[in-house]
Every structure is written in C-alpha cells, then in structure tokens.
C-alpha cells in the first residue's frame, strides 16, 4: 500500500499537531501518523496545561510588562546547559505560540502576578506561566481526564479544518532517503502487519521520548532504570507507555546526533501509585537509599533526586521526615497517595526502630541521621558528603528553610521510586527544528519537535517548559517543512 503527501508527521501530541496544522496552513498536503488507536497517546493528554512565555496577550491584559528578550536572558540562567540557539527560538517564539493556541480556541486563565507567588521556591506559578482553562489532568483514578480530551479535541478539529489527514494504528519503522541522503518518505506498519510506504518530501518526527523502551533506558539512563515507574501517556494508569524511542532509532540510523540521553524529567512517587501525587517536599527532608545512606543533595528538588535515585540499585529509597515536617509538608501528598492505594508511610519513635521497619542497616542509618542533625546544628551541611546545600540551584542563595534538623518524633519514612515523565535527551535540532547529523549539518527534509529532541533540558527544567517546547518546536518544524517542500 502507498500513500503520498508533502509532509508526513509522526506522532499526534501537541508537537505533532502543531507541526501538522502549521504546515497545512501554509499550503502543504499533510498526513499525521499515530501508532495507537487514538490521537494523543503521550504526555499531551496527561499534562497540566502549563505554558511559559513572555510578551503575550494574556500578560498585557493583566497589565504585566514583559518581553521575549528579557525572557531569553532569564532562561539562559535557568537552563545553563541548554543549546543557545534552541533556547533563543524557544523564548522568541513562545508568545506567538500562545497566540496560535488562542486562535484555535484554547483559552487561558488570567495571569497571576502576585510577587510572593513569583518568588515561590517551586517556581511554578508566576507572571510568565499561562495555564489552560480545562487543562488539568489528575488521572483515571479521580475521573478528571477532561482537560486532555478537550485539548486534543481542539487540536484535532483545527487539523481537520485545514484539510489534514490523520491515520491511527500505524507505526513508523524506517525513514527513506535518496542517493543524496535527502528524505523521500518513510516505511510504516499497521497493527495488523500491513506495510505502508509513504512518499513525502519532508518528515517531522514528533513521537515523544523513550521512557517506554526498557532496553534504551538501560543503555542510556542506568542499569537499574527498568525498575523505575513510567508516569507518561494516556494509558499510564494501565502501565502502558507508547513513547518507545521509535523516532530516535530511525533518525540515528541516518546519522542524526543524539544529545543529553542520560537525563530524565521525573518525580518521586510512592510505589506503586502513578502518576500522581508526586512527593516533591523531599527538598526539606533527608533522602536515603536502600542502605540507609544519603546519596544526593535533597535541596535540589525531586527532579534531581529522581535522577540520582535512578543510579541506585533497585531505584528505591525513602524520604525521612519528623513529625513537624510531616505535618507541614508531607501529609497532604502522602494522604492523597494512600487514598489512591499507596501503602501508609512507616513511622517509629526512634531512628533505630524506624530502620528495622525500613529494612536498612540500623547502624548505618542511625549514623547518617546523627551526622546530618549535627551538621545542621553546626551550620556545616555544605561539608557533608553529599552536601545539603540549601540551594535549589547552584547559583541560588542558601535557603535555610530547606535545612532542618530531623529531631521531633515520631519519625516517618516514605518509600519512593522515580516516576519518569519524559526523557530529557534526544535528537539534536537547530533553531529551525531541522535534524542535525554528527557534523552538525542538517539532514535534508528531516525535522523533529517536542520530547523527541535533545538540547533544552538536563536536570535543569523550567515550569511549563515541556509543553512550550512541544508547541514552539512543532510550529517551527511545520513552518520549516512547508517552506522546504515548496523549494
């Protein structure tokens, strides 16, 4: 079987739809391929609808003066390891992305500009974060899946209006090139095993990360990564993740450069509950591994803790808090997890008794906690190995609120496992979303957008950055591909 188009887009999340709609709006004949039985099998469906941008209409309506250039300068500090060209494209195109979303019928809540919220240590809600109305998903357990369905419905409707063709239950298998190594299409396969040849002048890969591919996780993340939890995709409540690195594999076969493949964006979860709620209060606490020893600077937050936990045998650990920290920070998230089926946390009047319940070496655990508390008293937690810095990022000033003695019994041990939302590394692209080879030369006719790309995130992330990257790179890829096929 054969199909022909100008642009073939692989993957029907936000990045794929943005690319497909944009290319079709610019006159290209577009086919959108989805490997599952319905569009949006990945993280678009389960997102919280957060976007980050500056110089937008919603900001102006809220009386907030901001601009993309200032946004870029702030991002260079927030994401110090990001590729400068990708970061510039992200910052300068994000506002147009918000406007594009509004044009297809997506509404946003009024912008918040409370200066106290702006300084929130979580960095989540500030005057640049745009939150979709009806955009929040809390999973099948709560029944609140309206946000994802609504959002994908709007994207699907917009693609249909511009004459786009969506084909589901089709997995892309191999990219096709001519003698000049230019893209001429791809080979795909239906769920029934039928092969389809797509003739296309350009291909856009937007099929997500590789968090659902165990061999790739073991190869790139850690030898224990198969024991992590995948908190990604429409059917993650069933333990199914469609993001299996198909695009990475196809692009690498053509010599594409892959970068930052050893990082993930993940949160700490109480096993076996996924995807919510994450236990992101660990920065106030002590985190130990299965041997009862600290292994990470907890101050850096649960994304850093999760990446470190992936390097630990069994990828399991415990958040240790006392009664004060438990009541102040942990109880809400723990109680919600327990209501979803997570085990209740362990607690005991002494560290010795707690270690027995945890199944860790009592002497080692007690020594860890004693040394920690002594260092807090002396103000020498920077000298611990690993340190407890009190800094969520290395460049931040020390926040003493993150450094507290664990000395008010009963003591609680909350079991945790890293829950991978998406893999941070992937295909290296330029500011036009063109896929680059190892010599940093574009592979003609090949583009990539969204979670499949690498170069933006490592352990550094910015709230709303995931969806915004998908939106911006998708729009840029669609525009670039449409221009390319026109010659």
C-alpha positions as semicolon CSV with decimal commas, in nm:
position;residue;x (nm);y (nm);z (nm)
1;X;0,000;0,000;0,000
2;X;0,122;0,351;-0,083
3;X;0,032;0,699;0,034
4;X;0,167;1,033;-0,088
5;X;0,193;1,373;0,077
6;X;0,418;1,675;0,105
7;X;0,482;1,636;0,477
8;X;0,445;1,326;0,694
9;X;0,425;1,392;1,068
10;X;0,493;1,106;1,310
11;X;0,315;1,144;1,643
12;X;-0,011;1,316;1,738
13;X;0,069;1,500;2,061
14;X;0,099;1,876;2,085
15;X;0,428;1,889;1,890
16;X;0,290;1,670;1,612
17;X;-0,041;1,852;1,582
18;X;0,123;2,196;1,595
19;X;0,362;2,092;1,317
20;X;0,090;1,931;1,108
21;X;-0,156;2,221;1,142
22;X;0,110;2,483;1,071
23;X;0,239;2,301;0,761
24;X;-0,116;2,256;0,630
25;X;-0,198;2,621;0,697
26;X;0,097;2,709;0,476
27;X;-0,038;2,500;0,188
28;X;0,131;2,163;0,235
29;X;-0,053;1,833;0,200
30;X;-0,004;1,670;0,540
31;X;-0,056;1,321;0,678
32;X;-0,035;1,272;1,055
33;X;0,055;0,922;1,178
34;X;-0,030;0,785;1,523
35;X;0,083;0,441;1,644
36;X;-0,200;0,396;1,896
37;X;-0,571;0,368;1,826
38;X;-0,648;0,732;1,904
39;X;-0,466;1,061;1,886
40;X;-0,262;1,195;2,174
41;X;-0,131;0,878;2,331
42;X;0,157;1,059;2,500
43;X;0,201;1,339;2,753
44;X;-0,022;1,599;2,586
45;X;-0,325;1,410;2,716
46;X;-0,200;1,399;3,074
47;X;-0,042;1,743;3,102
48;X;-0,145;2,009;3,350
49;X;-0,173;2,267;3,074
50;X;0,117;2,491;3,184
51;X;0,297;2,710;2,928
52;X;0,569;2,966;2,984
53;X;0,606;3,273;2,763
54;X;0,671;3,649;2,772
55;X;0,518;3,940;2,584
56;X;0,184;3,764;2,544
57;X;-0,172;3,887;2,508
58;X;-0,278;3,744;2,846
59;X;0,013;3,925;3,013
60;X;-0,085;4,255;2,853
61;X;-0,446;4,204;2,960
62;X;-0,317;4,159;3,314
63;X;-0,114;4,480;3,297
64;X;0,217;4,293;3,303
65;X;0,502;4,444;3,106
66;X;0,735;4,175;2,973
67;X;0,914;4,084;2,653
68;X;1,078;3,782;2,485
69;X;1,432;3,924;2,505
70;X;1,413;3,958;2,882
71;X;1,263;3,609;2,895
72;X;1,561;3,478;2,698
73;X;1,812;3,635;2,936
74;X;1,636;3,476;3,232
75;X;1,622;3,138;3,059
76;X;1,996;3,147;2,995
77;X;2,036;3,149;3,374
78;X;1,758;2,899;3,445
79;X;1,872;2,650;3,179
80;X;2,251;2,696;3,174
81;X;2,318;2,372;2,986
82;X;2,066;2,436;2,707
83;X;2,173;2,487;2,348
84;X;2,170;2,868;2,295
85;X;2,008;2,851;1,950
86;X;1,728;2,624;2,069
87;X;1,677;2,842;2,375
88;X;1,655;3,158;2,165
89;X;1,398;3,001;1,934
90;X;1,203;2,887;2,241
91;X;1,199;3,231;2,405
92;X;1,131;3,438;2,093
93;X;0,853;3,215;1,956
94;X;0,669;3,126;2,279
95;X;0,438;3,432;2,273
96;X;0,334;3,358;1,916
97;X;0,265;3,003;2,031
98;X;0,022;3,130;2,294
99;X;-0,149;3,348;2,032
100;X;-0,169;3,049;1,796
101;X;-0,333;2,841;2,069
102;X;-0,588;3,114;2,128
103;X;-0,667;3,129;1,756
104;X;-0,759;2,760;1,751
105;X;-0,988;2,807;2,051
106;X;-0,772;2,734;2,358
107;X;-0,843;2,974;2,645
108;X;-0,610;3,061;2,934
109;X;-0,673;3,163;3,292
110;X;-0,587;3,524;3,382
111;X;-0,216;3,568;3,452
112;X;-0,110;3,571;3,818
113;X;0,138;3,838;3,919
114;X;0,144;3,817;4,299
115;X;0,509;3,894;4,386
116;X;0,506;3,636;4,666
117;X;0,395;3,371;4,419
118;X;0,657;3,496;4,176
119;X;0,925;3,413;4,431
120;X;0,780;3,070;4,506
121;X;1,058;2,818;4,559
122;X;0,869;2,582;4,332
123;X;0,894;2,838;4,051
124;X;0,565;2,709;3,918
125;X;0,309;2,988;3,916
126;X;0,438;3,327;3,809
127;X;0,359;3,601;3,563
128;X;0,501;3,403;3,269
129;X;0,315;3,080;3,335
130;X;0,000;3,051;3,126
131;X;-0,247;2,787;3,244
132;X;-0,504;2,643;3,006
133;X;-0,865;2,651;3,112
134;X;-0,994;2,295;3,144
135;X;-0,633;2,187;3,103
136;X;-0,569;1,986;3,418
137;X;-0,547;1,606;3,432
138;X;-0,530;1,406;3,755
139;X;-0,569;1,058;3,616
140;X;-0,819;0,782;3,573
141;X;-0,839;0,730;3,948
142;X;-1,002;1,068;4,002
143;X;-1,201;1,063;3,681
144;X;-1,059;1,404;3,588
145;X;-0,943;1,345;3,233
146;X;-1,149;1,624;3,080
147;X;-0,852;1,853;3,024
148;X;-0,666;1,616;2,796
149;X;-0,972;1,519;2,595
150;X;-1,073;1,884;2,550
151;X;-0,726;1,995;2,443
152;X;-0,673;1,713;2,194
153;X;-1,023;1,768;2,058
154;X;-0,934;2,129;1,978
155;X;-0,612;2,026;1,805
156;X;-0,786;1,754;1,606
157;X;-1,060;1,994;1,500
158;X;-0,807;2,254;1,386
159;X;-0,618;1,996;1,178
160;X;-0,938;1,874;1,019
161;X;-1,037;2,230;0,925
162;X;-0,715;2,277;0,725
163;X;-0,767;1,953;0,535
164;X;-0,528;1,734;0,728
165;X;-0,540;1,355;0,715
166;X;-0,492;1,158;1,040
167;X;-0,409;0,786;1,027
168;X;-0,408;0,583;1,352
169;X;-0,275;0,236;1,440
170;X;0,028;0,296;1,219
171;X;0,387;0,275;1,344
172;X;0,669;0,439;1,150
173;X;0,956;0,192;1,105
174;X;1,219;0,341;0,874
175;X;1,298;0,669;0,704
176;X;1,353;0,662;0,329
177;X;1,623;0,866;0,156
178;X;1,753;0,907;-0,199
179;X;2,111;0,881;-0,320
180;X;2,178;1,235;-0,193
181;X;2,063;1,135;0,159
182;X;1,755;1,355;0,125
183;X;1,429;1,242;0,282
184;X;1,179;1,094;0,037
185;X;0,936;0,942;0,285
186;X;0,909;0,659;0,533
187;X;0,803;0,300;0,577
188;X;0,533;0,216;0,828
189;X;0,334;-0,080;0,951
190;X;-0,026;-0,118;1,068
191;X;-0,123;-0,306;1,383
192;X;-0,232;-0,593;1,157
193;X;0,114;-0,615;0,999
194;X;0,037;-0,445;0,667
195;X;0,326;-0,238;0,530
196;X;0,259;0,115;0,404
197;X;0,504;0,322;0,201
198;X;0,467;0,696;0,243
199;X;0,612;0,916;-0,029
200;X;0,686;1,252;0,136
201;X;0,916;1,543;0,060
202;X;0,964;1,606;0,433
203;X;0,916;1,411;0,755
204;X;0,862;1,561;1,101
205;X;0,937;1,332;1,395
206;X;0,723;1,423;1,696
207;X;0,672;1,085;1,860
208;X;0,799;1,154;2,211
209;X;1,079;1,016;2,424
210;X;1,197;0,664;2,503
211;X;1,063;0,620;2,855
212;X;0,860;0,321;2,739
213;X;1,162;0,141;2,588
214;X;1,334;-0,067;2,856
215;X;1,649;-0,154;2,655
216;X;1,705;0,216;2,576
217;X;1,652;0,316;2,940
218;X;1,909;0,057;3,046
219;X;2,152;0,174;2,778
220;X;2,128;0,549;2,831
221;X;1,990;0,618;3,181
222;X;2,120;0,349;3,416
223;X;2,145;-0,026;3,462
224;X;1,862;-0,001;3,715
225;X;1,626;0,217;3,510
226;X;1,397;-0,073;3,423
227;X;1,276;-0,064;3,783
228;X;1,152;0,296;3,756
229;X;0,787;0,385;3,702
230;X;0,664;0,541;3,378
231;X;0,427;0,832;3,451
232;X;0,371;0,912;3,086
233;X;0,096;0,871;2,832
234;X;-0,280;0,835;2,805
235;X;-0,280;0,477;2,935
236;X;-0,014;0,507;3,207
237;X;-0,271;0,410;3,471
238;X;-0,269;0,072;3,296
239;X;0,111;0,057;3,288
240;X;0,123;0,124;2,913
241;X;0,360;0,384;2,764
242;X;0,362;0,444;2,387
243;X;0,681;0,651;2,388
244;X;0,934;0,388;2,284
245;X;1,207;0,584;2,109
246;X;1,093;0,496;1,755
247;X;1,197;0,835;1,621
248;X;1,535;0,827;1,795
249;X;1,610;0,492;1,638
250;X;1,504;0,594;1,287
251;X;1,693;0,923;1,299
252;X;2,010;0,768;1,440
253;X;2,010;0,520;1,151
254;X;2,055;0,823;0,923
255;X;2,339;0,963;1,132
256;X;2,140;1,208;1,348
257;X;2,317;1,344;1,654
258;X;2,167;1,246;1,991
259;X;2,241;1,458;2,300
260;X;2,172;1,456;2,677
261;X;2,049;1,099;2,657
262;X;2,133;1,023;3,022
263;X;1,877;1,260;3,180
264;X;1,508;1,231;3,252
265;X;1,237;1,462;3,380
266;X;1,095;1,264;3,669
267;X;0,923;1,298;4,005
268;X;0,940;1,099;4,328
269;X;0,634;0,876;4,374
270;X;0,521;0,631;4,640
271;X;0,517;0,290;4,468
272;X;0,304;0,151;4,318
273;X;0,091;0,465;4,270
274;X;0,139;0,660;3,947
275;X;0,123;0,924;3,807
276;X;0,010;1,146;4,095
277;X;0,074;1,276;4,352
278;X;0,448;1,335;4,343
279;X;0,631;1,371;4,675
280;X;0,807;1,697;4,592
281;X;0,870;1,805;4,953
282;X;1,188;1,595;4,963
283;X;1,398;1,912;4,941
284;X;1,304;1,992;5,302
285;X;1,387;1,640;5,420
286;X;1,656;1,373;5,421
287;X;1,652;1,114;5,143
288;X;1,828;0,779;5,188
289;X;1,880;0,475;4,968
290;X;1,807;0,112;5,048
291;X;2,129;0,102;5,251
292;X;2,004;0,387;5,472
293;X;2,260;0,638;5,340
294;X;2,219;0,979;5,182
295;X;2,319;0,991;4,815
296;X;2,202;1,331;4,683
297;X;2,167;1,695;4,780
298;X;1,797;1,692;4,861
299;X;1,779;2,071;4,840
300;X;1,788;2,046;4,461
301;X;1,435;1,907;4,450
302;X;1,267;1,590;4,337
303;X;1,374;1,602;3,970
304;X;1,739;1,591;4,078
305;X;1,658;1,335;4,349
306;X;1,482;1,117;4,090
307;X;1,777;1,129;3,851
308;X;2,011;1,032;4,137
309;X;1,775;0,757;4,252
310;X;1,793;0,603;3,904
311;X;2,160;0,534;3,972
312;X;2,082;0,344;4,293
313;X;2,025;-0,034;4,299
314;X;1,652;-0,109;4,277
315;X;1,589;0,267;4,223
316;X;1,417;0,274;4,560
317;X;1,469;0,499;4,859
318;X;1,298;0,674;5,148
319;X;1,214;1,034;5,236
320;X;1,282;1,082;5,606
321;X;1,087;1,348;5,796
322;X;0,999;1,412;6,157
323;X;0,653;1,495;6,290
324;X;0,693;1,869;6,221
325;X;0,795;1,828;5,858
326;X;0,536;1,557;5,807
327;X;0,252;1,777;5,925
328;X;0,380;2,087;5,744
329;X;0,477;1,944;5,406
330;X;0,429;1,570;5,362
331;X;0,088;1,479;5,497
332;X;-0,126;1,618;5,213
333;X;0,065;1,441;4,933
334;X;0,101;1,120;5,137
335;X;-0,267;1,106;5,231
336;X;-0,368;1,159;4,869
337;X;-0,134;0,881;4,754
338;X;-0,269;0,648;5,022
339;X;-0,624;0,723;4,906
340;X;-0,515;0,605;4,560
341;X;-0,382;0,278;4,702
342;X;-0,027;0,356;4,816
343;X;0,095;0,196;5,140
344;X;0,092;0,410;5,452
345;X;0,432;0,555;5,548
346;X;0,642;0,386;5,814
347;X;0,681;0,563;6,146
348;X;0,856;0,498;6,477
349;X;0,967;0,686;6,789
350;X;1,337;0,635;6,716
351;X;1,570;0,605;6,419
352;X;1,673;0,256;6,535
353;X;1,315;0,131;6,532
354;X;1,244;0,307;6,202
355;X;1,545;0,138;6,038
356;X;1,402;-0,202;6,129
357;X;1,072;-0,119;5,960
358;X;1,260;0,013;5,656
359;X;1,478;-0,297;5,629
360;X;1,803;-0,099;5,626
361;X;2,122;-0,137;5,830
362;X;2,043;0,019;6,173
363;X;2,398;0,134;6,247
364;X;2,447;0,296;5,908
365;X;2,108;0,470;5,911
366;X;2,141;0,597;6,268
367;X;2,489;0,727;6,188
368;X;2,355;0,905;5,878
369;X;2,082;1,079;6,073
370;X;2,310;1,169;6,364
371;X;2,572;1,322;6,133
372;X;2,305;1,513;5,947
373;X;2,148;1,662;6,258
374;X;2,489;1,756;6,399
375;X;2,581;1,930;6,074
376;X;2,256;2,128;6,084
377;X;2,333;2,238;6,440
378;X;2,686;2,343;6,345
379;X;2,586;2,503;6,014
380;X;2,820;2,268;5,824
381;X;2,577;2,080;5,598
382;X;2,779;2,203;5,298
383;X;3,060;1,978;5,421
384;X;2,851;1,660;5,426
385;X;2,905;1,401;5,154
386;X;2,684;1,464;4,966
387;X;2,621;1,819;5,090
388;X;2,286;1,958;5,192
389;X;2,334;2,296;5,029
390;X;2,002;2,469;5,088
391;X;2,012;2,575;4,724
392;X;1,758;2,453;4,472
393;X;2,005;2,557;4,205
394;X;2,380;2,612;4,248
395;X;2,351;2,983;4,171
396;X;2,070;3,043;4,422
397;X;2,141;3,189;4,767
398;X;2,133;2,945;5,057
399;X;1,778;2,894;5,185
400;X;1,795;2,793;5,550
401;X;1,431;2,681;5,536
402;X;1,549;2,379;5,335
403;X;1,793;2,274;5,608
404;X;1,615;2,143;5,914
405;X;1,701;1,902;6,191
406;X;1,502;1,580;6,190
407;X;1,454;1,563;6,567
408;X;1,084;1,562;6,656
409;X;0,949;1,207;6,687
410;X;0,772;1,014;6,562
411;X;0,992;0,981;6,256
412;X;0,842;0,891;5,919
413;X;0,991;0,702;5,624
414;X;0,805;0,748;5,295
415;X;0,911;0,493;5,031
416;X;0,981;0,648;4,690
417;X;1,056;0,547;4,333
418;X;1,138;0,773;4,036
419;X;0,844;0,823;3,803
420;X;0,967;0,917;3,456
421;X;0,752;1,176;3,278
422;X;0,978;1,212;2,976
423;X;1,336;1,152;2,874
424;X;1,527;1,479;2,851
425;X;1,769;1,381;2,577
426;X;1,710;1,315;2,212
427;X;1,763;1,428;1,855
428;X;1,967;1,745;1,823
429;X;1,793;2,013;1,617
430;X;1,875;2,369;1,519
431;X;1,658;2,679;1,561
432;X;1,457;2,577;1,254
433;X;1,383;2,232;1,402
434;X;1,600;2,069;1,136
435;X;1,760;1,741;1,247
436;X;2,139;1,771;1,259
437;X;2,392;1,497;1,198
438;X;2,715;1,437;1,391
439;X;2,886;1,711;1,188
440;X;2,601;1,949;1,283
441;X;2,479;1,954;0,923
442;X;2,102;1,935;0,851
443;X;1,964;1,607;0,718
444;X;1,765;1,746;0,426
445;X;1,391;1,712;0,470
446;X;1,403;1,577;0,826
447;X;1,266;1,772;1,123
448;X;1,195;1,694;1,486
449;X;0,987;1,859;1,757
450;X;0,893;1,815;2,121
451;X;1,004;1,549;2,365
452;X;1,196;1,361;2,098
453;X;1,451;1,642;2,078
454;X;1,756;1,700;2,296
455;X;1,937;2,019;2,380
456;X;1,690;2,205;2,603
457;X;1,673;2,013;2,930
458;X;1,905;1,810;3,153
459;X;1,839;1,812;3,527
460;X;1,753;2,178;3,471
461;X;1,393;2,249;3,383
462;X;1,152;2,541;3,390
463;X;0,786;2,508;3,479
464;X;0,573;2,490;3,167
465;X;0,883;2,426;2,959
466;X;0,781;2,081;2,837
467;X;0,458;2,182;2,668
468;X;0,603;2,510;2,546
469;X;0,894;2,329;2,379
470;X;0,646;2,099;2,205
471;X;0,437;2,394;2,090
472;X;0,724;2,613;1,971
473;X;0,929;2,341;1,803
474;X;0,615;2,198;1,644
475;X;0,517;2,531;1,491
476;X;0,873;2,598;1,377
477;X;0,907;2,249;1,229
478;X;0,577;2,281;1,043
479;X;0,676;2,618;0,902
480;X;1,026;2,500;0,805
481;X;0,899;2,180;0,641
482;X;0,632;2,366;0,442
483;X;0,892;2,613;0,315
484;X;1,131;2,328;0,229
485;X;0,880;2,133;0,018
486;X;0,792;2,448;-0,176
487;X;1,159;2,470;-0,277
